[in-house]
Amino acid sequence: MYKRSFLKRSFLKIILMSLMFMSCTIIPSEAVYTAPWNGFTSTKPPQVDGVYIITTGEHLAWLALIIIVETKVRFDANIDMNNKNFDGIKHFKGTMDGNGHSIKNLKIDNPTGNAGLIHVLTGDGSEIKNLTIENGSIKGEKDVGAFVGTSKGSVTLTGLTNKASVESLMGSASGIIAVTDLLSPSTITIIKDVKNFGAITGNPYGGGIIARTTTELMIDNVENAGTINSQTFTGGIVGYVTKTVNIKNAANTGNISVNATSNIGHVGGMIGQAAPIGTVNIENAENSGNISVTGTTSTSTLTGGMIGSFVGGITGFVRINKANNSGNISSTSAGGMIGRAVITDDAVIPNIVDIENANNSGNISSTVGAGIGGMIGHTESKNRVTIINTSHSYKVQVLVAIGLATINNSYFLKSTPGDTTLTAEQFKEQDSFEGWDFNTIWKMGDNYPVLR
């Protein structure tokens, strides 16, 4: 009798403990989506205080049918577009707030123009924020971005995540916004807190975040993890820029592959080509994606861990600070930070290129035996280049393959040590790196210094 009572009490105790454990354990649940869109029904969404409230695919389809002068939109539910072909919103001006919600199974296919959730975003002050495209496929003939095909004016995109594949047949492709265009000389595009995980296919421009821009850019806290395939100007963050660009706190982990059938390929972990009248500033950036250029033996294919090529005009300034490249690079001419710094014939003063507190640990190789440098592949004599506190911890012959530079406290791995070359064992010793700030900028890794 006692034995039975003991077993009963023990059994009850186990059940109670199990219930307590289950009550304390949080099991993540999948996001709840509204009923799948049928592919053709559109319904005008309700308005609250002048804001359209989107809760169904039918509401989103209604936005694609109307001409929007200026409006405000807010998502109050997760939307399932059911892989039915959605035209996308042709023109949008105003504010679209995802409110932390998602769109899944988004399919857009426009064989005769731009494509994206919004084809054209217009107007100074327009904004898209706090929205995720969970999956899908977005294709178009020209400028194709997961969220925006083309913007015109000073726009802001924040808190966006894309996981859909994006493809352009004859233009620019990007995970966030394909092309930004000027409305006035003071037009600024602001991109902050965005991520792309979708595969990108561009022809000829491709970028993880932006493919091509003619506006000033301010980019902060962005990441591309999607693979990128393109043909010419391609960057892990931005493919091609022509104005001042500031990139801070950026990372590219996606592999980049360019088939340079036109014998021109400008490819970078951050920027493919920068051809500005202004400043290119890259700070606290990292590329770990592998970069390869195939389809040509031309030395016009230029590849860098940060910038493929910089083409300076009348004035130009490039500053790279706190940057790390660990991705392997294969091209005809390449550098750990910059493939080539070019200067145009109309330049009246030297263009300035400063690289400071940078490390390259990726393998850099040339497909035709052209210029390969630990920091820069090729710089022209009119440029003023300064390289300070940098290291290349993969074997290379020089930090700058072709051209001149002022180099201070910079080191690279070589079999025979010299003034600026170190052995693998010396790379492991902090004392080998004279003048470096190991309190706030650098710290010792397993085999070489790394940025904090």
N, C-alpha and C positions, 0 to 999 in steps of 0.2 A: 504493500500500500504506500509506504513511504517512498519507495523507488518510483512508483507511478506518479506520485505528486511532485517529486523532484524533477522528473522528465517533463511533466506538464509545465511547471514553472520555468524550466530552462528553455522550452520551446517558445513560450510566450515572451520571454526575455529576448530571444533572437529576433522574433517578429517585431517587437518594439524598437530594438536597435536598428533593424533594417529600415523601418518607417522613418526613424529619426534621421538616418543617413540620407534617405531619398529626399526628405524635406529640406535638407541642408545642401543638396547637390543641385546645381543649376544646369539643366540640360538645354543647350542652345536649340532654338527652333528656327525653322525656315521662315523667311519673310512671307507675309500674307499678301497675295495679289488679288485684285478685283477680277471679275469674270473676263475670260479672254475676249478680245475684240473679234467680231465676225468678219472684218475686212472691208465692210462697205457702209455701215451705219455711222452717221454723225449726229451728235446732239449738242445743242448749245449748253455750255456749262452755266451753273448759277453764279451770280455775282454777290460778293459780300464787301461792302464799303469800296466798291469800284474795282475789286479784284476778282478775276475769273478763277473759280475753284475747280481744279481738274481731279476727278476721281475715277474716270473710266477711259478706256480706249476711244469710245465714241466722242468724248469731250476733246481729246487730242486730235481726232480726225476733223472735228469742226474747225479747230484753229487752222488746219491746213487748207481749208476751203475759203477762208475770208481774207480780205485785205486789211491788215492791221496797221492803223495809223500810229497809235501809241497806246500801250495798254500795260496792265499788270496781271501776271498769272501766278497762281500758287498751286502746287500739288499737295493734296491732302490724302493721297493713297498711292500704293504701288500699282503700276499699270502693266498689264500683260497684253502686248500687241500681237501675240499668237502667231508670229512669223508670217502674217499676212502683209502683202506689199503696201507700205505706207508712203505717201508722196512726200512727206516732210512739210514743214511750215515754210512757205515760199519766202515771205518777208516778215520780219519781226522787229518792232521797235518798242523798247520799254524794259520791264523787269520780269524775268522768269525765275521763280524761286522753287526749287525742287523740294525744299522743306525737309531734306533728309531722306526723300523717297527715291524709288528706282523705277526704271522702265526695263522690262525684259522682253526677249524674243522680238527685238526691233529689226525689221527688214525694210530697207530702203534701196531701190534700184532705179536710177534715173539715167538712161543711156544718152540723153541729149543736153545735159547741163550740170549745174552744181548739185551736190547732195549733202545731206546731214539732217539732224533733227530740225535745224533751221538752215535754210539755204543761204539767206542773206540777212545778217544782223546789222541794222542801221541806227544812226543817231548817236550824237555825243551823250554819254551817260547811260546807254543801254547796258544791261547786266544779266548774266545767267549765273546761278549759284545753287550749291547744295543739292546736286542731282547726280545720280548714277545710271549709266546704261549698263545693265547687268550682262547682257549678251546680245548677239545678233550679227547682222551683216549689212554694211552700208557701202553702196557702190554708186559711182557716177562717172560721167564723161570728163568733167573738168575739175573744179575745185571741190574736194570732198573731205569734210571733217566730221567726226562723230557727232559733235554738238553744233558746229557752225561751218558752213562751206566758206563764206566770205563775210568779213565785217567791214563796214565803212563808217569811220568815226572813232572817237575815243570810247572804247568799250572795256568792260571788266568781266572776267570769268574767274570764279572762285569756288572752291569746294566741289570740284567735278571729278568724276571717275568714269573712265570708259573701259569696257571689256569686250566690245564688239570689234570685229575685223572691219578694216576700212580700205577701200580700193578706188584709185582714180585711173581711168583708161588713158587720158590725154592731158593730165594736169598735175595738181598738187594733192597730196593725201596726208592726213594727220589724225592723231588720236583725239585732239581737242578742237582745234580750229585750223582750217587749211590755209587761208590767206587773210591778211589784214591790210586794208587799203586806207589811204589818206582821205579825209574830208577837208582838212586844212593842214598847213605846215606844222601846227602844234598838236596834231593827233597823237595820242598815246594809247597803247594797248597794255592793260594790266592783267597778268595771269598769276594766280596765287593758289597754293594748296590744291593742285590738280595732279591726277595720275592717269597714265594710260597703260593698259595691259593687253590691248588688242593688237593683232598683227596688222602692219601697215604696208600697202603696196602703192607706190607713187610712180608717175611717169610724166615729167622727169624729176619732180620735186617730192621729197619725202621728209617728214619730221615726226618725232614722237609726240610733241606738243603742238608745234606750229610748223607748217611746211615752208611758207614763203611770206615775207612781210615787207611793206614799204613804210611802216609806221615806227615810231619809237616804241621800244619794248621795255617793260619792267616785269621781270619774271622772278618769283620767289617761291621756294619750297615746292618743287615739282619733281616728278619721277616718270621715267619711261621704262617699262619692263617688256614692252612688246617688240617682236622682231620687226625690222624694217627692210624692205626690198625696194630699190629704186634704180634710176639710171644715171642721174647726174648730181644734183645738189641735195645732199642728204645729211641730216644731223639727228643725233639721239634726242635732242630737245628742239632745235630749230634748223630747218634745212638751208634757208637763204635769207640774209638780212641786208638791208641797204641803209638803215638809219642807226642811231645810237641804241645800243641794247645793253641792259644790265641783267645779268643772270646770277642769282644767289641761291645757295642751298639747293643744288640740283644734282640729280643722279640719273645716269642711264645704265641699265643692266641688260637691255635688249641687244642681241646681235644685229649688226648692220651689214647688209650685203648689197653691193652696187654692181650692176652689169653695165659697164661704161661703153655701150656700143657706139657712141658718138666720139669716143676717144677723149671725153672730158668727164672727170669724176672728182668732185670736191666733197669730201666726207669727213665728219668729225663726231666725236662722242657727244659734244655739246652743240656745235654749229658746223654745218657743211661749208658754207662760204659766207664770209662777212665782207661786203664791199661798201663800207659806209663813208659818209662824210660826217664824222662824229666819233663816238667812243664805243669800244667794246670792252665791257668789264665783266669778268667771270670770277666769282669768289665762292669758296667753299663748294667745290664741284667734284664729282667723281664719275668716272666712266669705267665700268668693268665689262662692258659688252665687247665682244670681238668684232673687228671691222675688217672687211675684205673687199677688194675691188678686182673684178675680173673683166674679161672681154676686150682688153686692149693692152698694148705694150707702150702706149704713149706716155711720155713723162709729164703730160698734162693732168694725170690723175694724182691728186694731192690729198693726203690723209693725215689726220692728227688725232691724238687722244682727246683734245679739247676742241680745236678748230682745224678743219681741213685746209682752208686757205683764207688769208686776209689780203684783200686787194685795196690798198690805200690810195686815195686820190689826192686832192689838193691838201687836205689835212686828214690825219687819221691817228687814232691812239688805241692800242690794245693793252689791257692789263689783265693778267691771270695771277690770282693770289689764292693760296690754299687749295690746290688742285691735285688730284691723284688719278692716274690712269693705270689700271691693271689689266685692261683688255689687250689681247694680241692684235697686231695691225699688220696687214699684208696689202701692199700697194706698190706702185712704181716709185713714188717719192713720199716719204713719211717722216713724222716726228712724234715723240711722246706727247708733246703739247700742241704744236702747230706743224702742219705739213709744209706750207710755204707762205712766206710773207712777201707779197709782191707790191710794187709801187708803180703808179702810172706815170706817163711822160709829163703830164701837166703839174706834177707835184713841185711846189716851190720851196718847201721845207721838208726835212726828213720826217717820215712817219715814225712814231715811237711804239716800241714793243717791249713791255716789261713783264717778265715772268719771275715770280717770287714765291718761295715756300711751296714748291711743287715736286712731286715724285712720280716717276714712271717705273713700274715693275713689269710691264707687258713686253712681250717679244715683238720687235719691229723688224719686218723683213721686206725686201724689195723683190718684185717679180722680174725686174730687168737690171738689177744692180745699180739703180740710181741713188740719189742722196738719201741717206738714212741717218737721222740724228736722235740722240736721246731726248732732246727737248724740241729742236726745230730741224726739219729736213733741209730747207733752203730759205735763205733770206737775202735780199738784194742790198747792194752797197749803199743806196740812199737811205735805208732804214737805220734807225738808231735802236739797237737791241741791247737790253740789259737782262742778265740772268743771275739771280741771287738766291742762295740757300736752296738749291735743287739737287736732286739725286736721280740717277738712273741705275737701278739695281739689277738690270739685265745686261748681259755683255753687249757692248757697243763700242765703236771706235772713237766717236766724238759726240759732244753734246749738240753742236751745230754742224751739220754735214757740209753745207755750202754757204759761204758768206761769213761776215764778221759779227762779233758780239762782245760786249763787256761782260765777263763772267767772274763772279765772286762767290767764294764759299760753296762751290758746286762740285759734285763728285759723281763718278760713274764707275761701273764694274769693269775691270779688265784683268787679264791674267798677270800682267806685270805692273805693280803699283808705281805711281809717279806723283806729281804735285796735286793733280785733281782726280787721279784714278786710285781705286781701292780694290783690294782683294775681297773675296767673299767673307773671310774672317774679319777683316777690318770694318766691313759694313755692319757687323753685329755690335761694334763698340761705339758707344756714344761719344767718346773722346775723339773719334776720327772726324767729327763734323764740327769744325771750328766755326764759331760765330752763330750757331743755331740756337733758337730759343726752345729749350726742352721743358720750360715751365708752363707756357701757355699755348704753343703752336704744335710742337712735335713731341712724340714719345717713342721709345724704342719698341719695335715689334720683335718677332722671333728672329728675323734675318736682316732687317734694315729698318730705318726710321719710318714711322707712319704719322700722319696728321691726327691730331686729337679730335 
